[in-house]
Amino acid sequence: MKSFVAIVLIICLWAVANASYDNAPKYSAFGYAAAKLTGRHCPPGWLQYHQSCYYFSRDRLSWWQAR
């Protein structure tokens, strides 16, 4: 019974992780331009720190793939 519960939990975690990736905001040049026009510095889903925008992705990429 414990192994069944563990398997169900793993499947649920996998489903949530995949759903989060699919719903992650995507960057677009248009979205950034629209944000600039409305007075916001960063597009929706991005974080602003001082005068820079940061996007925290859940993608697992190597350093070279992420560049």
FIKEZA-943853 format. One line per field, with one value per atom (N, C-alpha, C): residue in one letter; x, y, z. Coordinates in steps of 0.001 Angstrom, whole numbers, plus 500000, padded with zeros to 6 digits. Example, Ala and Ser with C-alpha at 12.3 -4.5 7.8 and 13.67 -1.06 7.14 Angstrom:
! FIKEZA-943853
r	A,A,A,S,S,S
u	513190,512300,513200,512850,513670,512900
v	494310,495500,496700,497750,498940,500030
w	507800,507800,507800,507080,507140,507870
***
This chain:
! FIKEZA-943853
r	M,M,M,K,K,K,S,S,S,F,F,F,V,V,V,A,A,A,I,I,I,V,V,V,L,L,L,I,I,I,I,I,I,C,C,C,L,L,L,W,W,W,A,A,A,V,V,V,A,A,A,N,N,N,A,A,A,S,S,S,Y,Y,Y,D,D,D,N,N,N,A,A,A,P,P,P,K,K,K,Y,Y,Y,S,S,S,A,A,A,F,F,F,G,G,G,Y,Y,Y,A,A,A,A,A,A,A,A,A,K,K,K,L,L,L,T,T,T,G,G,G,R,R,R,H,H,H,C,C,C,P,P,P,P,P,P,G,G,G,W,W,W,L,L,L,Q,Q,Q,Y,Y,Y,H,H,H,Q,Q,Q,S,S,S,C,C,C,Y,Y,Y,Y,Y,Y,F,F,F,S,S,S,R,R,R,D,D,D,R,R,R,L,L,L,S,S,S,W,W,W,W,W,W,Q,Q,Q,A,A,A,R,R,R
u	500819,500000,500868,501964,502841,503473,503849,504460,503442,502190,501145,500994,500970,500858,502072,503246,504465,504406,503932,503828,502819,501691,500680,501246,501982,502592,503602,504394,505378,504677,503622,502870,502256,501725,501146,502204,503358,504442,504892,504983,505369,504331,503044,501975,502003,502226,502286,503488,504622,505826,505608,504998,504745,503712,502690,501676,502286,503171,503827,504673,505363,506192,505326,504200,503333,502711,502490,501863,502866,504147,505166,505068,505204,505133,506295,506011,507031,507394,508654,509127,508834,508393,508254,508657,509185,509597,508384,507232,506017,505590,505639,505262,506159,507443,508377,508085,507808,507490,506197,505201,503937,504156,505004,505294,505958,506837,507508,506486,505510,504521,503578,503323,502403,503104,504393,505120,505784,505533,506212,507535,508519,509832,509962,509341,509504,508191,508280,507073,506420,505145,504477,505201,505334,506008,507500,508043,509457,509592,510744,511007,511962,511678,512548,513397,514679,515596,516439,516265,516860,516403,517278,516886,517004,517009,517151,515947,515647,514559,515148,514552,515020,513842,514077,513066,513628,512926,513355,512587,513282,512676,512833,511910,512003,512638,513070,513735,515060,515369,516663,517566,518442,519364,520785,521731,523125,523401,524528,524907,524928,525470,525597,524249,523352,522026,521202,521395,520601,521026,522223,522692,521978
v	498807,500000,501264,501245,502412,502690,501633,501843,502415,502038,502590,504088,504491,505906,506668,506090,506740,506932,505937,506042,507116,507165,508189,509581,509752,511050,511453,510524,510824,511247,510555,510915,512305,512617,513941,515037,514807,515790,516006,514935,515040,515851,515604,516321,517808,518144,519548,520239,519575,520167,520440,519524,519727,520813,520891,521932,523302,523403,524672,525133,524217,524578,525090,524425,524828,526193,526567,527839,528953,528674,529690,530791,532041,533133,533070,533382,533383,534831,535078,536412,536696,537881,538312,539776,540175,541564,542480,542027,542834,543051,541994,542114,543086,543074,543988,545420,545635,546977,547482,546608,546999,547358,546620,546911,548276,548605,549901,551027,550833,551864,552078,551056,551180,551629,551890,552383,551301,550043,548961,548708,548358,548117,546697,545727,544322,543738,542763,542077,541293,540964,540163,538834,538438,537187,537344,538517,538798,539589,539535,540289,541431,542579,543731,543925,544137,544477,545633,546777,548031,548271,548400,548682,547463,546270,545045,544138,543323,542355,540948,540094,538719,537771,536695,535658,534356,533755,532494,531370,530616,529519,528217,527311,525981,524991,525474,524601,524128,522874,522337,522270,523259,523352,523482,523073,523321,524811,525250,526655,527043,526188,526500,526479,525589,525554,526781,527257,528378,529709,529785,531042,531243
w	500000,500000,500000,500777,500833,499478,498760,497442,496464,496584,495719,495959,497216,497567,497053,497176,496688,495179,494460,492999,492612,493296,493013,493277,494359,494657,493595,493134,492088,490810,490442,489234,489381,490554,490788,490695,491284,491202,489769,489011,487602,486828,487078,486382,486721,487979,488386,487756,487721,487121,485644,484930,483505,483273,484096,483952,484216,485188,485492,484317,483662,482513,481372,481103,480001,480237,481485,481807,482073,481942,482199,481151,481574,480606,479632,478399,477358,477025,476779,476437,474978,474697,473308,473230,472110,471929,472027,471506,471575,473022,473832,475240,475976,475658,476301,475879,474579,474093,474729,474857,475483,476944,477625,479027,479158,478226,478261,478086,477190,476924,478105,478876,480005,481280,481220,482375,483204,482895,483607,482910,483676,483086,482548,483201,482819,482305,481397,480930,482069,481931,482965,483182,484435,484762,484999,484735,484963,486255,486888,488107,487805,488403,488222,489463,489253,490332,489836,490453,489987,488556,487612,486231,485324,485884,485095,485310,484287,484351,484400,485218,485367,485204,484448,484279,484817,485746,486336,485665,484853,484108,484867,484628,485221,484250,483091,482117,482685,482449,482882,481664,481558,480431,480953,480137,480495,480315,480800,480653,479177,478329,476906,476197,476573,475964,476361,477568,478066,477458,476953,476371,475106
***
